[in-house]
Amino acid sequence: MMQAAEFEAGRLQSIWHPDHGFVDKAGYRSSSWSKGPLRAFLPEGYPTSVTDDYARFQLWDSIQAICSYVRGILSSQAMLTGVGVGQQAATPLSAVFQFFLRDLSGMLGGVTFAFLQGSKLDVYAKQWRLFADCLNSAGLILELASPIFPSLFLLLACLGSVARAITGVAAGATRAALTLHFAKQNNAADIAAKEGTQETATTLIGMLLGMAFTHMFNGLPWLIWVNFLSLTVLHVYSNIRAVRALTLTSLNPSRLQLLVDTFYLQGVMLTPLQAAEQEPLAPPPLQRLLHRRAKQPAVVIMGASLRGLVSLHQCSVSQLCKDNADQPYLLVPIQASVQVVLAKSSQPADVLKAFVHARVTSLIGHTTVSPSSDQVSCCWHDCRSGMSDKVSVCDALMATPPAMMDR
């Protein structure tokens, strides 16, 4: 029987099957979604070429993007009013100088944020993505309010520029991590390209709506504020729905802590979808601040310096290592934290085990005071005995949800 195949750019795309029609190279039936005009906006092979959460995320992400572009038009109108457009007393040099200071402050803010948090953006992609969009809303509000306070115009404009610059850094970095997550067939470049076309379409829609709003509400500042705040609420809601739709299958400290807590306290191993629904969405600095205010188990600090622990807390190195020679890590409970010292030979599985061990130590409750070396040793043994009936915590994390460990 003769077989037909489809090739594109020299690559096999699909094969004809007498019962199912054209199926793609992975064995899935070719979808009409990737045909016709939608082909310019959807990755090749959609929906089988992307993860299941791609469509939900892109839907809510497009809604929030349209809200951002509409509000951007409104805030731009306010900024031009603030620099004196339409006023005889205003000079071009003054307007250029104010925009220069605004842009300079934004550049410095973006560089500073990248320096402080750049290495953590992909680890907490969902949290920083939501933070970036909320900060973008705050920046737009400041820019819209700047003409109301002429004496504070430059300050508000600079703060708004800083907020939007940080948004650009965080959004760009997290988008790269999310693109890799969506790619199921090594098609990250195609997904990124189609993300660009989707953004172009949403930008055009947002600009048209923004121009319509400025024309309808010209000279009615209270109506501008009502619509701006309404769009802001929709923008924040859409962003929350978008990041909640993401079902990331990699582990970061926040997701791993959620898995350990749920398994240890309830005996339930969460699936990636369940973890996505319960994962905290605050960025790490805000999570730490909330942790200090609430009475919660001690925080786990990975990669602590052994020299620092010895010099600051007078811990005995020999006593710390006495009972733990067979382990590639040490646990040191210090006040409201469990410090984890990792050996140079530690492997990824050892890091995972150390985190689980430290988190269970904090749950047991032996970290309320600074320990002596004897207390440290006692805590180690208490933790081991406390984990005797929960010894499958590590095994469950290593075996039950392998999808959570694929990256």
C-alpha positions, -999 to 999 in steps of 0.1 A, spaced: 0 0 0 14 34 -10 21 58 19 21 96 16 42 119 38 44 157 43 77 174 45 86 210 53 120 225 50 134 190 45 119 177 78 92 150 81 60 166 94 33 140 91 24 106 75 -8 95 59 -27 68 78 -57 51 61 -78 52 93 -67 85 108 -56 107 79 -24 127 84 -7 121 117 24 139 129 58 124 133 51 116 169 20 96 160 -6 122 169 -33 132 144 -25 165 127 -46 193 141 -65 219 120 -54 245 146 -20 247 129 -35 252 95 -47 284 78 -44 319 94 -39 305 129 -7 290 118 9 325 122 0 325 159 3 289 170 34 267 172 38 240 145 20 208 155 -3 225 181 -17 212 204 6 181 206 38 201 203 32 221 235 23 213 271 -13 211 282 -12 244 300 -1 264 270 -35 274 257 -49 285 291 -18 305 299 -17 323 265 -54 331 268 -51 349 301 -17 364 291 -33 379 260 -61 395 281 -37 410 305 -15 423 277 -44 441 260 -52 457 294 -16 468 297 -15 484 263 -48 503 268 -36 516 301 -2 525 285 -19 548 260 -38 565 288 -7 570 309 13 583 279 -14 609 274 -11 619 311 27 621 308 25 644 278 1 666 297 25 667 326 55 679 305 33 707 292 22 696 257 -4 722 246 8 749 270 26 780 258 49 782 288 64 748 281 96 745 262 109 715 241 142 716 261 124 712 294 103 683 281 134 665 267 153 670 300 124 655 320 121 625 297 159 620 299 158 619 337 128 595 335 145 571 311 179 573 330 162 563 363 145 535 346 177 521 331 195 523 364 166 506 381 165 478 356 203 472 359 201 472 397 172 447 397 190 424 373 221 425 395 202 417 427 177 391 414 188 380 380 200 345 390 167 337 407 142 348 380 141 314 362 139 295 395 108 314 406 94 321 371 57 322 382 63 344 412 85 369 394 62 370 364 32 380 386 54 404 405 65 421 373 30 426 360 17 439 393 47 463 394 39 474 359 4 483 371 19 504 399 42 522 375 13 530 351 -7 544 381 22 566 391 25 579 355 -12 586 352 -12 604 386 19 625 378 0 655 362 -23 658 392 8 667 414 28 691 393 54 696 420 60 658 422 57 652 385 94 643 379 96 621 409 64 602 400 75 599 364 109 585 375 94 560 399 70 548 372 99 544 348 118 523 374 88 501 379 83 495 342 120 489 337 120 462 364 89 448 348 108 445 314 137 426 330 116 402 350 91 395 323 118 389 297 138 365 319 108 345 330 94 343 295 126 324 285 120 299 313 83 295 304 92 290 267 114 260 276 86 247 298 61 248 269 84 231 244 77 194 241 95 187 208 126 209 211 106 237 195 114 265 218 124 288 189 91 282 172 72 289 204 91 321 210 85 333 174 48 326 177 48 345 210 61 375 191 33 373 166 7 370 194 22 400 211 20 420 179 -17 412 176 -25 420 212 -4 453 209 -25 463 179 -58 456 196 -46 474 228 -35 504 208 -68 507 189 -88 504 221 -65 529 239 -69 554 211 -107 549 212 -107 554 250 -86 586 248 -109 600 222 -141 592 241 -129 603 275 -109 634 265 -115 661 290 -132 637 315 -104 627 339 -127 609 363 -139 586 335 -103 579 326 -95 569 361 -126 547 364 -117 528 332 -80 527 341 -87 512 376 -112 487 361 -87 476 336 -61 473 364 -83 450 383 -89 429 352 -51 429 345 -42 416 380 -69 390 379 -58 378 345 -22 375 356 -32 355 386 -52 331 364 -23 329 340 3 319 365 -21 295 382 -27 278 349 10 271 346 18 235 357 56 236 360 72 202 363 105 213 378 112 217 415 122 250 432 125 255 470 89 267 473 73 238 454 96 213 472 86 227 506 50 224 497 54 188 486 73 179 518 48 197 541 18 181 525 33 146 525 47 148 560 16 164 577 -11 147 556 5 117 540 -5 130 505 18 134 475 6 163 454 6 160 416 21 188 395 -14 202 389 -23 201 426 10 218 435 3 245 409 -30 253 426 -15 256 460 19 271 453 25 306 469 27 333 443 46 359 462 82 364 451 109 351 475 117 384 493 80 389 501 77 352 512 105 357 537 89 389 550 56 371 555 74 342 571 89 365 598 56 379 607 37 346 609 45 318 633 57 292 608 83 264 609 119 274 606 130 284 571 155 262 553 187 279 541 206 258 516 244 262 510 253 278 543 289 286 550 305 262 576 331 288 584 304 314 590 284 291 613 316 283 633 326 319 637 292 334 644 276 306 665 306 289 680 296 255 666 321 227 670 331 213 636 342 180 651 309 176 669 289 186 639 307 160 618 309 133 644 277 115 637 273 126 601 304 113 584 283 92 560 262 121 548 273 147 522 256 175 542 252 189 577 221 204 593 226 232 618 194 246 635 200 282 643 172 302 658 144 304 633 163 286 605 179 253 596 212 259 579 223 232 554 260 229 548 267 209 516 299 189 508 317 197 476 309 161 464 271 166 468 250 154 439 216 167 430 200 138 448 220 147 479 207 183 477 172 171 475 176 147 504 193 175 525 164 199 518 138 172 528 157 163 559 161 200 569 124 208 563 113 178 584 137 190 611 119 224 611 85 207 612 94 186 642 102 218 661 138 216 673 148 250 660 134 275 684 167 284 702 203 285 692 217 250 699 248 239 715 269 212 698 252 186 719 218 199 709 228 198 673 237 161 676 205 154 696 185 172 670 200 151 642 191 119 660 156 132 669 151 141 633 161 107 622 138 90 647 110 114 638 115 105 601 115 68 608 78 64 601 81 90 573 113 77 557 95 74 524 94 113 521 126 113 500 116 80 482 82 94 474 97 126 460 123 107 440 99 80 427 62 90 427 62 122 406 91 118 382 77 146 361 85 170 388 122 161 385 126 163 347 145 196 347 
